[in-house]
Each structure stands twice: as C-alpha cells, then as structure tokens.
Amino acid sequence: MGTGLEALTVKNLSKSFGGLRALNDVSFSVEVGERLAIIGPNGAGKTTLFQLISGMLTLSEGALSAFGRDITKLSPYRRAAMGIGRTFQITNLFLDLTVLENVLLALEALDNTKFNLIRPLSSYKHLLRRAEEILEQWGMHERKDVPVSNLSYGEQRQLEIILTLSQDRSILLLDEPTSGLSLEEAKSFVALIGNLSRDITILMIDHDIDIIFEIAERVMVLHFGTVVAYGTPDEVKMNSQVQEIYMGGE
C-alpha cells in the first residue's frame, strides 16, 4: 500500500463538452507509492480523467493537487516537470530511430545542456552513459541498436514506460498499457510494474480485469462519468452495482 502521504488529490472534478457531461463531481486521492486502477465501460470518462490530470484538457469545475501543491491551472509542461508522466493507448515512439536513440531524446528533454542540432546525441557522454544504464536496468540493453519499428508491440509498450520513467516521474498514468499484448507480454508488464520503486505512484486504466486485480491495491469504477465504487479489489468484486453495470451481473 501507499505511504500515507498524498501524491494526487482530485476534488469535485467535472468536465463538460458542450451539453455532454463527461465527468461529474469526481473526487479521490492517491497515496505516494499506491497502485490505483480505474475501470469502467467504454465512454465512462477514464481517458478524459487522465487528460485532465496531465493538463491536456482544462477542467470545467473542481481542483487538482499533487504533493500538496495546487496544479489546477498548471500547463502540461509544468505538471510534467513536477513528475507527472503519462503513456497513451497508442504508443508514441520514434519508430525509425533505435531504442537507444529514443531513450537519449527522452533524457535530452529534461537536460540543462545547450544542444547543437548538428551534433549527434550520442556525443553527449553523460546522456549516453545514463541511457545505457537505464536500458541495462530494464533488460533492454541488448536491443539498444534495434530500430523501434522492429520491436514487438509488447517491447514497444515496455519502452514507452521506460522512457516515461527515465524522466524521473513520480506519478505515472498508464492508459491501457496491456492493450494488444500477448499473454507472455502481459506477464512481463506485470513483472515490470512489480519491480518499480515505491517512490512511484501509479494510476492505471485497463480492461484486463485479471491484470487489474493482480497489480492494483485499490480500484475505482467510473460509469457515465461518475464514481460508482472505490475500494480494494475484493470490495469492488463484491459490489453489486459494479457486477451489474460493468461485469454483466456475473
């Protein structure tokens, strides 16, 4: 479980698109180091919630804070600088570049060095050394010179998480991380999350209930933009409303 210190607090958050209420009065908090899963049918508002937390959308009502600091009006860049990182349903990688080059670009984004556009990134020795260490740490060093387009989809998903973590993220938003993965790739993903430091807080959206209940310590269920259940995996499993609207009453 978490540490008792709040990493993220969401208060009475709502989002409207014209006459459509995508999220309605959503409130919850996540402790430092906690693993929270957010589930619900398609259209429940899960991805909209992530877009609001990361700053890609502006909220209609409510407030957000991270580590006790109000981030409601902060830009996506400022939130990222505070340690909020996000992966997407579709991978956002440079497919024509190698694994190592993708990591170098991620490291460059937060480095204070003044870069020369005609100088190879690999010539910046401190970045190259750090990139090599990261790939070694996460078991992808042998794939460092492989173009990302030649990686399996599971490897691409893993690399995207590694890139997010390489920028010292303390809150990680994972949007459908196991989508399109084989059974073995999904198992590797679970192992990857299990090896993450407890300094990192994870919020995860996924439709794979088995994965959710293996990773999550708490689960929040959204339905038509409203929180209908919030608790431990066992509590959510036993919730009759969740069984009816999300699990078909099973």
N, C-alpha and C positions, 0 to 999 in steps of 0.2 A: 504494500500500500504506500501512500504518499507520506510526506514528512510532517504534515500538519500546517505547513506554510502554503499559502495560496499562490499558485503560479498564474492562474487566469480566473477572473470573475466576470460573469455576464449577468447584467441586471436589467430585467424588463425589456429585453431586446425585441424589437419588431421591425419588419421590413415590408413595404408595400411597393408593388409595381402597378401604378395606376390604381385600378379598383381591385387588384388582386393582392390579398394579404398572404405573402409567402411565409412569414414567421410572425407569431403573435405572442408577445409577452413571455419570452423565453428567459429563464433565469437558472443559473447553475454556477458552481465553482469547481476548479480542479486543483488539487494539491501538487506541490513540486514532487516530481517522480511518479505521479499516478499515471495509470493507463486507463483512459476513458474511451469506450466505444459508443458511437452514435449510430443507431439503426432506425429503420423505418421504411415504408414502401416508397417506390419512386414518386417524386413530387412532394415528399414530406417536408422538404426545406433543408436537408442536410448540407448539400453543397453551398446553398445560399448562406448558411451559418458560417461555413469556412471562409467564404468570400468576405463576410463582414468582419470576422476575426482578423483576417490577414490584411484588411483595408482595401480590398479590390472593389468593394461596394460600400457605400455610405449607408448607415442605418437610418431608419425613419424615426425611431424612438428608442430610448434606453441608453445604457452606458457599458463600456468595456474597460477593464483594468488588467494590467499584467505586472505581477510582482509589486502590487500596491500602487502602481502609477497609472493614472487615467490615460488611456490610449484612444479614447473615443474619436478624437479629431486628428490623430496622427496619420501621416501618409503611409502607404505600404512600405516605402523605403525605411522610414523611421521605425516602423514596427519590426522590420527585418533586422535592423541594426540592434534592436533590443533583444533579439534572439528568437523571434517567431518565424519559423520556416514552414514551407508547405510543399507537398508533392501533389500532382494532379492525376485525374483519371487517365489521361493520355500523357505518355512520357514527353518531357521537354528537354531533349538532349540534342547535341550537335552530332548528327548521325555520320557525317563524313569525316569527323575527327576521331582520333583514337581515344581510348579510355583515359590514358594519361593526360592528353590534351584537354579533355573535358574537366578533369579534376583541377588542372592548372588554371583554367579560366575561372572556375568557381573560387579558387583561392585568391586570384588576382582581384576579384570584385571587392574584397574587403581589405586589400593590402594597401599600405600607405606609400608604396614605392611609386615614383613617377615613371610611367611606362612609355616606351618608344614603339610605335606601331610597326616599324620595320625590323625590330629586334625580336628574335624568336623567344617565346615564353620560357622555353627550356633553358635559356641562357641565364635566367634569374635563379641562381643556385639555391637560395633559401626556399623558393617556391617549389622547385623540383624536388628537393630533399623532403619537404613536407608532403608533397603529393605521393612520393614513393612510400613514405611511412603510412599514409592513410590507406593506400591500396594493399600494403602488406598486412595492416591491421584487420582489414575486412576481407582478406582472402581473394583479392582480385589482381594481385601483383603480376601473376603470370599472364594476365590478359591485358596488360597495360598498353601494348603496342597494337592491339586489335582495333580496327575501326568499329565504332559503336553499332553501325548498321549490320555488322557480322555477329553481334551478340544475340543470344536467345532473348526472347521477350522477358523472361524471368531475370536474366542478368541485367537487362536494361532497367528494370524496376529497382533492382538492388543498387545499381549505380546511381540512380536518381536519389535514392535515400542517402547514399554515401556522400553525394555532392551537397545535399542539404546539411548533413551533419558536419561536413568539412568546414562549414562557415560558423561553427560554434553555436549552433542553435540550442536553445534551452526549452523551447516549446515546439513540438513537431506535429504538424497537421497532415495526416495521411489520408488521402482521398482515394478510396478503392484500391489499396496497394496490391491486393491479390487478384485483381481482375485480369483474366486472361492467362493466369499462371496454371501450370500443371500441378498435380498433387505433390510431386517432389519439390518443385519450385516454391509452392506454398509452405511446405515444411521448412525449407531453407529460410524463407521470410520470417517464420515464427522464431527460428533459432537466432536470426539477426536481431529481432526485437528483444529477445531474451538476453542478448549479450550487451544491450545498450546500458549506459550508465544511468543510475537512478537520479542523476542530476537533470536528466532529460524527461520532460513531461510529454506524454503522447495522447493526442486525440485522434481517433481513427474512425473513418466511415468504411463499412464493408458490408456486403450482402452475404458473405460466407459465415453463417452462424457458428459453425464449428471453430473457425479461426477466431471469431469474436470472443467466444466463451473460453478459448484457451489463453488468450492474451489479456483480455480486459479484467480489471478489478471492479469497475463499475460500468454500468450500461445505461444510456439514456435513449428513450424511444420517442421519436417525433412522428406525428400524424397530422397532416394538413397544417403544418407549421406550429403545432402546439405540443408541448411535452406531456406525454400521457403516462410515462413511467420513468423512474430513476432509482437505481439501486444496484445491488450486487447481481451478478449473472443469475444466481439461483432465484433471487427475488423477482427478477424480470421474467424468468422462465415460468414462474408460477402465477404471474399476473394474468388474470382472466381477460382483461381488456386487450393486452398485448397478444394473447393467444388468438383472440377473435379477429383483430384488425390486421395483425402482422403475420401470424403463423397459421392462419386459416382455421383457428379453433382447435388445432391439434394439441 
